[in-house]
Amino acid sequence: MPTENERKDVQKAMAYDLLRILKQEPKKAYSAEELEKLIDAYITGVQQ
C-alpha cells in the first residue's frame, strides 16, 4: 500500500503531465468534454 506521501507525489506527477499535454497547444480552448476525454486517455494510456 502506498504511503500518503507517495500518493501525493503520484497526484502531482499526473497534474504536471496533464499541464505539459495542455501546453502543447497553448492557444487552444478545451471544452469540458474534450478535457474529460484527454484525462480518460491519459489514465488509460491511450495516445491521442
C-alpha positions in Angstrom: 0.0 0.0 0.0 1.5 3.4 -1.0 2.1 5.9 1.8 0.3 9.2 1.8 3.5 11.0 0.6 3.8 8.5 -2.3 0.1 9.1 -3.3 0.7 12.9 -3.2 3.8 12.5 -5.4 1.8 10.5 -8.0 -1.0 13.1 -8.0 1.5 15.9 -8.5 3.2 14.0 -11.3 -0.2 13.4 -13.0 -1.1 17.1 -12.8 2.3 18.0 -14.2 1.9 15.5 -17.1 -1.5 16.9 -17.9 -0.2 20.5 -17.9 2.5 19.6 -20.3 0.0 18.0 -22.6 -2.2 21.1 -22.5 0.7 23.4 -23.1 1.5 21.6 -26.4 -1.3 23.8 -28.0 -1.3 26.9 -25.8 -3.8 28.8 -27.9 -6.4 26.0 -28.0 -9.5 26.3 -25.8 -10.8 23.0 -24.5 -14.4 22.2 -23.7 -15.3 20.2 -20.6 -15.9 17.2 -22.9 -12.5 17.5 -24.5 -10.8 17.7 -21.2 -12.7 14.7 -19.9 -11.6 12.7 -23.0 -8.0 13.9 -22.6 -7.9 12.8 -18.9 -9.6 9.5 -19.7 -7.0 8.9 -22.4 -4.2 9.8 -20.0 -5.4 7.4 -17.3 -5.9 4.5 -19.7 -2.6 5.2 -21.5 -4.1 5.9 -24.9 -2.1 8.1 -27.3 -4.0 11.0 -28.9 
